[in-house]
Amino acid sequence: MSNVNKKWYSGMLSTEDWWAVWIGFFLFALGLFSLLGVDLVGWFAKTHTWALGHPEKGFSTALSATGGKFFGDGQPNLLLGQVYETMSPIISFLMTYIVFTALACLGAACMKLDLKKFFQGWTVIFIITWACWIIGHEAHFKAVPSEWADYGITWGLSLGGGASYMLALVVGLIIGNSMKGTAKFLSEAAKPEWFIKTAIVCLGIKVGLKCMEAAGFTLELALAGAAATFVAYMLFWPIIYTLGRKVFKLPRQWAATLSSGISICGVSASVATGGAIRARPVIVVVVSMLIVVFAMVELLILPPLYTATSMDEPIVAGAAMGMTVKTDGADAAAGAILDEMMVNKAAKMGMNWQSDWILTSAIMTKVWIDIFIGLWAFVLALIWIYKVERSPGQSRVGPSEIWHRFPKFVIGYLATWFVYLGVLFIAPGMTDIAQVGAYTVQSPMRKMFFMLCFVAIGVITDFSKLKGMGRMALLYAIALFVIIAPIAYAVAYIFHHGMMPLAAG
């Protein structure tokens, strides 16, 4: 094996996997300072919904420092909070650029990339990312129907945050396929796996944070979500993998990566699987593209479909949404739209439901799915080492190979999750103040890395070099709408049947 002479610490300063951990841990550590009464991450720029031409909620309100959200009546009194509340959006954006450029360039230098080309490419990708992020938050793209009046609009696509993701991917694809010179110029900094792995480390904070928030939810909802997720994914993966191998004749790497992407948690799971089984980068790129495109299709189709057919089982619909819609952003957006549509329709039928319980059911199943990513990546790494890649008569693979094959960013993901979960149990009175730093890292910072990933995926993707896309898209569509969606709803029904949103006071 190529790793037989490697030390256990090999690659800690020279690989994308490890630099995702180091950057994620650095941001995680900054966020933890809120426990000491200091907000060290509130300078990060955060996008807001805005409406073109609106006198009060126009373009000038599209950005602000995140920390300002936590300063004021009823909020934890953190040092620097007032500074962030009055910080200029331009200063916040410049600080965001400077800090993340320094971190990215440090990692690039340690990974022996061409630092000049990386810096230039990174700057352009960074600007494109934020432009797409801001444009995607314009009210006609993002706002749900109940918000239209607030922004002075009469129509909208109601895509939530998914509009920004799609725009970032489309712009990247235009560059990658129509502006080959620009794509080559950006290629040194277009590192989608590095960006998404860093986002996954930050995602661990989200899992811990959601566990804090879940303390107020019913135990029944949490346990039902866990049980449903486990049962569903024990069915999803082997069915999709078998379909890919036996019917569509896909190679093992393609079938495994696609199965995880469809079955577990979209881009995150496909990247984790690709790293565990050493899949070629193009496989993860193609699967990620399919996931993002189909997530938008699901976001548009499933909320109105469930609203029309499942008003008697709203929590079931929410849980099924969480198991069906891939990517956290699309799931949250779809859950929010479903919650809005169902609560509004219930009011017209004379039922006064509290909002957000349907959304909560979707998020709860997604949280359990997020936890499943690391476990499944490790299981697949073992299978590939001891079964798939082992030749007849080959000696047993040593534990060191498992370590070198294991996706290191999963370590960061689990570590950040358990630390915040520990805060919940050890110092429950500190959860509100802990959420200040955690929120910034797991939400806007994490989403920025997702946005960077989508732009980078598009930039490095040349459709003329991709083969078998049509077959993969057909498999994805069949798997999603014929297998995943029906099973998800059936399993959600078994474990959530009869659960209803609480009545509004």
Secondary structure, 3 states (H helix, E strand, C coil): CCCCCCCCCCCCCCCHHHHHHHHHHHHHHHHHHHHHCECCCCCCEEECCECCCCCCCCHHHCEEEHHHHHCCCCCCCCECHHHHHCCCHHHHHHHHHHHHHHHHHHHHHHCCCCHHHHHHHHHHHHHHHHHHHHHHCEHHHHCCHHHCHHHCCCCCCCCCCHHHHHHHHHHHHHHHHHCHHHHHHHCCCCCHHHHHHHHHHHHHHHHHHHHHHHHHCCHHHHHHHHHHHHHHHHHHHHHHHHHHHHHCCCCHHHHHHHHHHHHHHHHHHHHHHHHHHCCCHHHHHHHHHHHHHHHHHHHHHHHHHHHHHCCCCHHHHHHHHHHHCCCHHHHHHHHHHHHHHHHHHHHHCCCCECCCHHHHHHHHHHHHHHHHHHHHHHHHHHHHHHHHCCCCCCCCCCHHHHHHHCCCHHHHHHHHHHHHHHHHHHCHHHHHHHHHHHHHHHHHHHHHHHHHHHHHHHHHCCHHHCCCHHHHHHHHHHHHHHHHHHHHHHHHHHHHCCCCCCECC
